[in-house]
Every structure is written in C-alpha cells, then in structure tokens.
C-alpha cells in the first residue's frame, strides 16, 4: 500500500472537463464505498469543489483508482489523462498542505477550501474509508493550514469570487443599488456572495432553492423574498443580476428560459454569474445578445489582482509546508516499519521463551542454577546474534561495507580497524 493523490483542477483542466468528474456532497460517501468495494483500496477521500476534483488514497496502484474514476463517471481514461496529475507519497502530502493553505486555489490564500476539505473528511468517515494514514494526513493538513494563516499574511488583499462577482456587476450597471438580484442555491458560496452584494443595498434580493425552507432562511437574513426552483421561469425576467451555485448535475437555466425572459425585459441587459460546477446555466446562453454570462473560470481572471503583493508570503508559507512534510513522512516511515519491528520482537520472544523452558527443565533435573543461567545467557546471545553475523558472512564483498555501517548504527557500536 502507498499514499498518493490524483485529480484535476483549474490549472490543468477547463470547466467542461471539471464538471464531468465533479461530485456533489451527498454523492461522495456512496462513491467512496463503491471505490473501496471494487478496487483494493484501503483508504480513500474525495475533495470536489468548483475548482478541483481530487482523490487521496492509500492503495497499491494509482492506476486502479484512476480507472475507477473514469468508469464511475462513464468516461474513457484517455479523456482524463491529459488533465490529470498524480502525486505519490511526500508529493501527495505537500499537495494536501498547499491546497488547504490556499496556495493552489484560484483565489490565492482563500479560506473556503479548508472547510471543503473538512467536509471531505466527514464524508470519508461516513463512508468508512478514512483509516489511520489518511486520518493523520488530514489532521496534520488542517494544523499546517492554521499555522500558515497565523504566521503569514497569505490571505491579505485577496479578491474572493464573491467580491469578483460584485466587481463585474459594477462594470455593467451604473449602480447595484438600482438592480434586482436573484440568488439560486443556498450553500456557503451563495450566502457569501449575497453578503457582498447586500453591502451595496440593491433594490431587491430574491433567493430560490430546491428546498424552500433554506431559501426562506436566507431571505429573512437579507431582507428578501424566497421561491422554489419551480418558480424560476416566472421570476427570472424581473431580475437584473442572477448568481447561481447549486449542486444540480444538469443545467437549471436553459436557453429557452433566458430567451423568454429577455423578450419580457424588452432586451434590457442581464448579468448572470454561474459559480456552479457542473454549470447551472447552459453554455449556449453566453452567445445570446443582452446577456453577460460569467463562469467560475471567468471570475478567476479578476481575482488575480493583488497576487504579486503576496509573493513574499507565499515563500514563507512554502517553507512552513516543506518542514511539515518532512515531519509527516518521518511519521509515515515509522508506521511502515511497524510490521518489521513486530516480527523482530516476535522472533526474540520465541527465542526467550524456548530458552527459559529449556532452563526450567534443566533446573527440575537438578542441574546447578549457576550453570543453567550461564547456559541460558550464552544460548540467548548466540540466537540473537546469529542473524547479523550470518548477514556479515554471507554478504557480497561490494555490499559488506554498507552492511557493516548499518549494523554499527543499529547496535550503536564502532568496530575496530
């Protein structure tokens, strides 16, 4: 078994590829159980966000997990391989630390990914696929992320996706205060975006969600109205700005719906910000007149602002991460030595037990105690020394010096020249 991570992200794959392998939170435990059931994977966790889908595994072969992902998403491996990255052992550890610290995010230093990784851990625990190695990895990951954010200003001057959405709106409309805004979905991203827009006191805000109760909670929080997704066709025409981020596997806003809305609006412009992966808005909508449609990748170009100012903070963060990777790999190495340590102790215990039983038989026969003790100590010494001395005698000349150095280190001795 070995630790590794693989996946795709906004650096390696376009949105149309990422949305084909994305997982909604409710589906992750089922997917993990399927992976462990069909492949010899001891431990697994899936992180799936708008920017990445990654698997962290303790398994014999990364290729098996890759094949599972392609099969599970009904894709050919060749369709994924050009966009995939695979990190074994310490590279997987470093990648996890960098992701949690916001160094691999579209928004450098953003903190939302940390919550998403914690959700991935909860899902793996629910599925029963989080074992000793991954549990230790993620606990250390969260500790490293906290240290990076405490000891550096990596998150300073960052522009979040939510803030970028507001900036786009300000470029299209003279004043956000005069616009009506519809938020579709009720997750963390929608709440964060609504908070940014609410600071500009828009004319009206509306929330639509699959579960009406959740939309009503947000409506009360921001002083707006609430609707179910079934009402979208009736309310979309009255909205100037639409921000959507749901976990729907298929688009919920199609070209026909937008065409009808634009006709009712007499072609007044409409801004649509689709933060969902898979996308909530059909791609064809972007080619329509009077619609400004932006995806999560489009907003990524806006959030690059201020990145250069934090270059020094990135270097500090990388130094912290490198040191912590060494610590984790030391722990992992000690875990890998456990079977050998156990075998050595078992062998020594068998030798001790056999010699004690032999000594007791001699004592029962009336042999002198001092003679029995001397024989016991000599026999134990011979048995315990047989392995290393035999190794020295049997080793090839070219390897003898290395074996000598190893034995001197193990037994903390220094042979005479």
C-alpha positions as CSV (number, residue, x, y, z in Angstrom):
1,X,0.0,0.0,0.0
2,X,1.1,3.6,-0.7
3,X,-0.2,7.1,-0.2
4,X,-1.0,9.1,-3.3
5,X,-3.2,11.8,-4.6
6,X,-4.5,12.4,-8.1
7,X,-7.1,14.6,-9.8
8,X,-7.8,17.6,-12.0
9,X,-8.1,21.3,-11.1
10,X,-8.5,24.7,-12.7
11,X,-4.8,24.7,-13.6
12,X,-4.9,21.5,-15.6
13,X,-8.5,21.2,-16.9
14,X,-11.1,23.5,-18.4
15,X,-14.5,23.9,-16.9
16,X,-16.2,21.5,-19.4
17,X,-13.8,18.7,-18.2
18,X,-14.0,19.5,-14.5
19,X,-17.8,19.4,-14.4
20,X,-17.8,15.9,-15.9
21,X,-16.0,14.5,-12.9
22,X,-17.4,16.7,-10.1
23,X,-19.2,15.1,-7.1
24,X,-22.0,16.7,-5.1
25,X,-21.5,16.4,-1.3
26,X,-24.4,13.9,-1.0
27,X,-23.0,11.5,-3.5
28,X,-19.4,11.3,-2.1
29,X,-19.9,8.6,0.6
30,X,-21.6,6.3,-2.0
31,X,-18.8,6.9,-4.5
32,X,-16.2,6.1,-1.8
33,X,-17.9,2.9,-0.8
34,X,-18.1,1.9,-4.5
35,X,-14.3,2.6,-4.9
36,X,-13.3,0.5,-1.9
37,X,-15.7,-2.3,-2.9
38,X,-14.4,-2.7,-6.4
39,X,-10.7,-1.9,-6.0
40,X,-8.0,-3.0,-3.5
41,X,-8.1,0.5,-1.9
42,X,-7.6,0.5,1.9
43,X,-8.4,4.2,2.4
44,X,-9.9,7.0,0.3
45,X,-11.2,10.5,0.4
46,X,-12.7,12.7,-2.3
47,X,-12.4,16.5,-2.5
48,X,-14.7,18.1,-5.1
49,X,-15.2,21.8,-5.5
50,X,-15.8,24.2,-8.3
51,X,-12.1,24.3,-9.0
52,X,-10.9,20.7,-8.4
53,X,-11.8,17.0,-8.0
54,X,-9.1,15.1,-6.2
55,X,-8.8,11.6,-4.7
56,X,-6.5,10.8,-1.8
57,X,-5.9,7.1,-1.4
58,X,-3.9,4.5,0.4
59,X,-3.7,1.8,-2.2
60,X,-1.3,-0.4,-4.1
61,X,-1.6,1.2,-7.5
62,X,-2.8,4.7,-8.5
63,X,-3.9,3.4,-11.9
64,X,-6.7,1.3,-10.3
65,X,-8.2,4.4,-8.7
66,X,-7.9,6.3,-11.9
67,X,-9.7,3.6,-13.9
68,X,-12.4,3.5,-11.2
69,X,-13.0,7.3,-11.6
70,X,-13.2,7.1,-15.4
71,X,-15.6,4.1,-15.1
72,X,-17.7,5.8,-12.4
73,X,-18.1,8.9,-14.5
74,X,-18.6,6.9,-17.7
75,X,-15.5,8.4,-19.3
76,X,-12.6,6.9,-21.2
77,X,-9.4,7.2,-19.3
78,X,-7.8,8.8,-22.3
79,X,-10.3,11.7,-21.9
80,X,-8.9,12.4,-18.4
81,X,-5.3,11.6,-18.6
82,X,-4.1,14.8,-20.4
83,X,-5.6,16.8,-17.5
84,X,-4.6,14.6,-14.6
85,X,-1.8,15.0,-12.0
86,X,-0.7,12.2,-9.8
87,X,1.4,12.8,-6.6
88,X,2.9,9.8,-4.7
89,X,3.9,9.8,-1.1
90,X,5.6,13.1,0.0
91,X,4.4,14.9,-3.0
92,X,0.8,14.0,-2.1
93,X,1.4,15.2,1.4
94,X,2.8,18.5,0.2
95,X,0.0,19.0,-2.3
96,X,-2.6,18.4,0.5
97,X,-0.8,21.0,2.7
98,X,-0.7,23.6,-0.2
99,X,-4.3,23.1,-1.1
100,X,-5.5,23.6,2.5
101,X,-3.4,26.6,2.9
102,X,-4.9,28.3,-0.2
103,X,-1.7,28.2,-2.2
104,X,-3.2,26.1,-5.0
105,X,-6.5,28.0,-5.2
106,X,-7.9,30.2,-7.9
107,X,-8.0,32.9,-5.2
108,X,-4.6,32.8,-3.6
109,X,-4.9,32.4,0.2
110,X,-8.7,31.9,0.2
111,X,-10.0,30.1,3.3
112,X,-13.1,28.4,1.9
113,X,-11.1,25.4,0.7
114,X,-10.3,24.5,4.2
115,X,-13.9,24.0,5.1
116,X,-14.4,22.0,1.9
117,X,-11.5,19.7,2.9
118,X,-13.1,19.2,6.3
119,X,-16.3,18.2,4.6
120,X,-14.4,15.7,2.5
121,X,-13.0,14.1,5.7
122,X,-16.5,13.9,7.2
123,X,-17.8,12.2,4.1
124,X,-14.9,9.7,4.2
125,X,-15.7,9.0,7.8
126,X,-19.3,8.5,7.0
127,X,-18.3,6.0,4.2
128,X,-15.9,4.2,6.5
129,X,-12.9,4.8,4.2
130,X,-10.8,7.1,6.4
131,X,-8.1,4.9,8.0
132,X,-5.1,5.7,10.1
133,X,-2.9,7.1,7.4
134,X,-5.5,9.5,5.8
135,X,-6.8,10.5,9.2
136,X,-3.3,11.5,10.3
137,X,-2.7,13.2,6.9
138,X,-5.8,15.4,7.1
139,X,-5.4,16.3,10.8
140,X,-1.8,17.4,10.0
141,X,-3.1,19.2,6.9
142,X,-5.6,21.3,9.0
143,X,-2.8,22.1,11.5
144,X,-0.5,23.2,8.8
145,X,-3.1,25.4,7.2
146,X,-3.8,27.1,10.6
147,X,-0.1,27.7,11.1
148,X,0.3,29.2,7.6
149,X,-2.6,31.6,8.1
150,X,-1.3,32.5,11.6
151,X,2.3,33.1,10.6
152,X,1.8,34.7,7.2
153,X,-0.4,37.2,5.5
154,X,-1.2,34.9,2.6
155,X,-4.9,35.9,2.7
156,X,-4.3,39.7,2.8
157,X,-5.5,41.8,-0.1
158,X,-7.2,38.8,-1.8
159,X,-10.2,39.2,-4.0
160,X,-12.7,36.4,-3.5
161,X,-15.0,35.0,-6.2
162,X,-17.9,36.7,-4.4
163,X,-16.1,40.1,-4.5
164,X,-15.2,39.5,-8.1
165,X,-18.9,39.0,-9.0
166,X,-19.6,42.4,-7.5
167,X,-16.8,44.0,-9.5
168,X,-18.3,42.6,-12.7
169,X,-21.7,43.9,-11.8
170,X,-20.2,47.4,-11.2
171,X,-18.7,47.3,-14.7
172,X,-22.1,46.5,-16.4
173,X,-24.5,48.5,-14.3
174,X,-24.1,52.2,-13.2
175,X,-25.3,51.3,-9.7
176,X,-26.0,48.0,-8.0
177,X,-28.4,49.9,-5.7
178,X,-30.8,50.1,-8.6
179,X,-30.8,46.4,-9.6
180,X,-32.8,43.4,-8.6
181,X,-30.7,40.3,-7.7
182,X,-31.7,36.6,-7.8
183,X,-29.5,34.1,-5.9
184,X,-30.1,30.5,-6.9
185,X,-28.9,27.9,-4.3
186,X,-28.5,28.2,-0.6
187,X,-25.0,27.0,0.1
188,X,-21.9,28.8,1.5
189,X,-21.0,30.4,-1.8
190,X,-24.4,31.9,-2.3
191,X,-24.5,33.2,1.3
192,X,-21.0,34.7,0.9
193,X,-21.9,36.3,-2.5
194,X,-25.2,37.7,-1.1
195,X,-23.3,39.3,1.7
196,X,-21.0,41.1,-0.7
197,X,-23.9,42.3,-2.8
198,X,-26.0,43.3,0.2
199,X,-23.3,45.8,1.2
200,X,-24.3,47.8,-1.9
201,X,-28.0,47.9,-0.9
202,X,-29.6,46.5,-4.1
203,X,-33.1,47.4,-5.0
204,X,-34.4,43.9,-4.1
205,X,-33.0,40.4,-3.5
206,X,-34.6,37.0,-4.1
207,X,-33.5,33.5,-3.2
208,X,-34.5,30.4,-5.0
209,X,-33.6,26.9,-3.8
210,X,-34.7,23.3,-4.2
211,X,-35.6,23.3,-0.5
212,X,-37.9,26.3,0.1
213,X,-37.2,26.4,3.8
214,X,-33.5,27.1,3.2
215,X,-34.3,29.9,0.8
216,X,-36.6,31.4,3.3
217,X,-33.8,31.4,5.9
218,X,-31.6,33.4,3.6
219,X,-34.5,35.7,2.6
220,X,-35.0,36.6,6.2
221,X,-31.3,37.1,6.8
222,X,-31.0,39.6,3.9
223,X,-34.5,41.0,3.8
224,X,-35.6,39.4,0.6
225,X,-38.1,37.0,-1.0
226,X,-38.0,33.2,-1.3
227,X,-39.0,30.9,-4.0
228,X,-38.6,27.2,-5.0
229,X,-36.7,26.3,-8.2
230,X,-40.0,25.5,-9.8
231,X,-40.7,29.3,-9.9
232,X,-37.6,30.2,-11.9
233,X,-39.5,30.5,-15.2
234,X,-41.9,33.0,-13.6
235,X,-39.4,35.2,-11.8
236,X,-36.2,35.3,-13.9
237,X,-37.5,38.0,-16.2
238,X,-37.7,40.6,-13.4
239,X,-34.1,40.0,-12.3
240,X,-31.2,42.2,-13.4
241,X,-28.4,40.1,-11.8
242,X,-28.5,36.3,-11.3
243,X,-26.0,34.5,-9.2
244,X,-26.3,30.7,-9.2
245,X,-24.4,27.9,-7.4
246,X,-26.3,24.7,-6.9
247,X,-25.3,21.0,-6.8
248,X,-27.5,20.1,-9.7
249,X,-25.9,17.6,-12.1
250,X,-27.7,19.3,-15.1
251,X,-28.3,23.0,-16.0
252,X,-31.3,24.5,-14.4
253,X,-31.4,27.6,-16.6
254,X,-31.7,26.8,-20.3
255,X,-31.5,28.9,-23.4
256,X,-35.3,28.8,-23.9
257,X,-35.9,30.2,-20.4
258,X,-33.5,33.0,-20.9
259,X,-34.9,33.9,-24.4
260,X,-38.4,34.3,-22.9
261,X,-37.0,36.4,-20.0
262,X,-35.2,38.7,-22.4
263,X,-38.3,39.2,-24.5
264,X,-40.2,40.2,-21.4
265,X,-37.4,42.5,-20.3
266,X,-37.5,44.2,-23.8
267,X,-33.8,43.2,-24.1
268,X,-32.6,45.2,-21.0
269,X,-29.2,43.7,-20.2
270,X,-28.9,40.8,-17.7
271,X,-25.8,39.7,-15.8
272,X,-25.6,36.0,-15.0
273,X,-22.8,34.7,-12.7
274,X,-22.6,30.9,-12.7
275,X,-20.4,29.7,-9.9
276,X,-21.6,26.0,-10.1
277,X,-19.6,23.0,-11.3
278,X,-21.3,21.3,-13.1
279,X,-22.7,24.5,-14.6
280,X,-26.2,25.7,-13.8
281,X,-26.6,27.7,-17.0
282,X,-26.5,26.2,-20.4
283,X,-23.3,27.2,-22.3
284,X,-25.4,28.4,-25.3
285,X,-26.7,31.3,-23.2
286,X,-23.3,33.0,-23.4
287,X,-23.8,33.6,-27.1
288,X,-27.1,35.5,-26.7
289,X,-27.3,39.2,-27.0
290,X,-28.1,41.3,-23.9
291,X,-26.8,38.5,-21.6
292,X,-23.4,38.8,-19.8
293,X,-22.7,35.2,-18.6
294,X,-19.6,34.6,-16.5
295,X,-18.4,31.2,-15.2
296,X,-16.2,30.4,-12.3
297,X,-13.2,30.4,-14.6
298,X,-14.1,33.8,-15.9
299,X,-14.1,35.2,-12.4
300,X,-10.7,33.6,-11.9
301,X,-9.1,36.3,-14.2
302,X,-10.5,39.0,-11.9
303,X,-9.2,37.5,-8.7
304,X,-5.5,37.6,-9.8
305,X,-5.3,41.2,-8.6
306,X,-3.1,41.6,-5.6
307,X,-1.4,38.2,-6.2
308,X,2.1,39.7,-6.8
309,X,1.8,41.7,-3.5
310,X,1.7,38.4,-1.6
311,X,4.7,36.7,-3.3
312,X,6.8,37.0,-0.2
313,X,4.0,35.5,1.9
314,X,3.9,32.5,-0.4
315,X,7.6,31.9,0.1
316,X,7.0,31.9,3.9
317,X,4.1,29.5,3.6
318,X,6.1,27.1,1.4
319,X,8.9,27.0,4.0
320,X,6.4,26.1,6.7
321,X,4.9,23.4,4.4
322,X,8.2,21.9,3.5
323,X,9.2,21.4,7.1
324,X,5.9,19.8,8.0
325,X,6.1,17.4,5.0
326,X,9.4,16.1,6.5
327,X,7.7,15.6,9.8
328,X,4.8,13.7,8.3
329,X,7.0,11.5,6.2
330,X,9.0,10.6,9.3
331,X,5.8,9.5,11.0
332,X,4.7,7.6,7.9
333,X,8.1,5.9,7.7
334,X,7.8,4.8,11.3
335,X,4.4,3.3,10.6
336,X,5.8,1.4,7.6
337,X,8.5,-0.1,9.9
338,X,5.9,-1.4,12.4
339,X,5.5,-4.9,10.8
340,X,9.3,-5.4,10.8
341,X,9.5,-4.3,14.4
342,X,6.7,-6.6,15.4
343,X,8.4,-9.5,13.5
344,X,11.7,-8.8,15.3
345,X,10.1,-8.7,18.7
346,X,8.1,-11.9,18.0
347,X,11.3,-13.7,16.9
348,X,13.1,-12.5,20.1
349,X,10.2,-13.5,22.3
350,X,10.1,-17.0,20.8
351,X,13.8,-17.4,21.4
352,X,13.5,-16.2,25.0
353,X,10.5,-18.5,25.7
354,X,12.3,-21.5,24.3
355,X,15.4,-20.9,26.3
356,X,13.5,-20.3,29.5
357,X,11.6,-23.5,29.1
358,X,14.9,-25.4,28.4
359,X,16.5,-23.8,31.5
360,X,13.5,-24.8,33.7
361,X,13.8,-28.4,32.5
362,X,17.5,-28.5,33.5
363,X,16.7,-27.0,36.9
364,X,14.0,-29.6,37.5
365,X,16.6,-32.3,36.7
366,X,18.8,-30.9,39.5
367,X,21.4,-29.1,37.4
368,X,23.2,-26.3,39.3
369,X,21.5,-22.9,39.0
370,X,24.7,-21.0,38.1
371,X,25.5,-23.5,35.3
372,X,21.9,-23.2,33.9
373,X,22.0,-19.4,34.0
374,X,25.3,-19.4,32.2
375,X,24.0,-21.7,29.5
376,X,20.8,-19.7,29.2
377,X,22.6,-16.4,28.7
378,X,25.0,-17.9,26.2
379,X,22.3,-19.6,24.1
380,X,20.2,-16.4,24.0
381,X,23.2,-14.4,22.9
382,X,24.0,-16.9,20.2
383,X,20.5,-16.9,18.8
384,X,20.1,-13.1,18.9
385,X,23.5,-12.6,17.2
386,X,23.1,-15.3,14.6
387,X,21.1,-13.1,12.2
388,X,23.5,-10.1,12.0
389,X,26.7,-12.2,12.0
390,X,25.3,-14.5,9.3
391,X,24.5,-11.5,7.2
392,X,28.1,-10.2,7.5
393,X,29.5,-13.6,6.5
394,X,27.1,-14.1,3.5
395,X,27.1,-10.6,2.0
396,X,29.0,-9.9,-1.2
397,X,32.2,-8.0,-0.9
398,X,30.8,-5.0,-2.7
399,X,28.0,-4.7,-0.1
400,X,29.9,-5.6,3.0
401,X,30.9,-2.1,3.9
402,X,27.3,-0.8,3.7
403,X,26.1,-3.8,5.9
404,X,28.8,-3.0,8.4
405,X,27.8,0.6,8.7
406,X,24.2,-0.4,9.1
407,X,24.9,-2.9,11.9
408,X,27.1,-0.3,13.7
409,X,24.2,2.1,13.6
410,X,21.6,-0.4,14.7
411,X,23.7,-1.7,17.6
412,X,25.3,1.6,18.3
413,X,28.9,0.2,18.2
414,X,32.1,1.1,16.4
415,X,34.1,-1.8,15.0
416,X,37.9,-1.6,15.4
417,X,40.1,-1.2,12.3
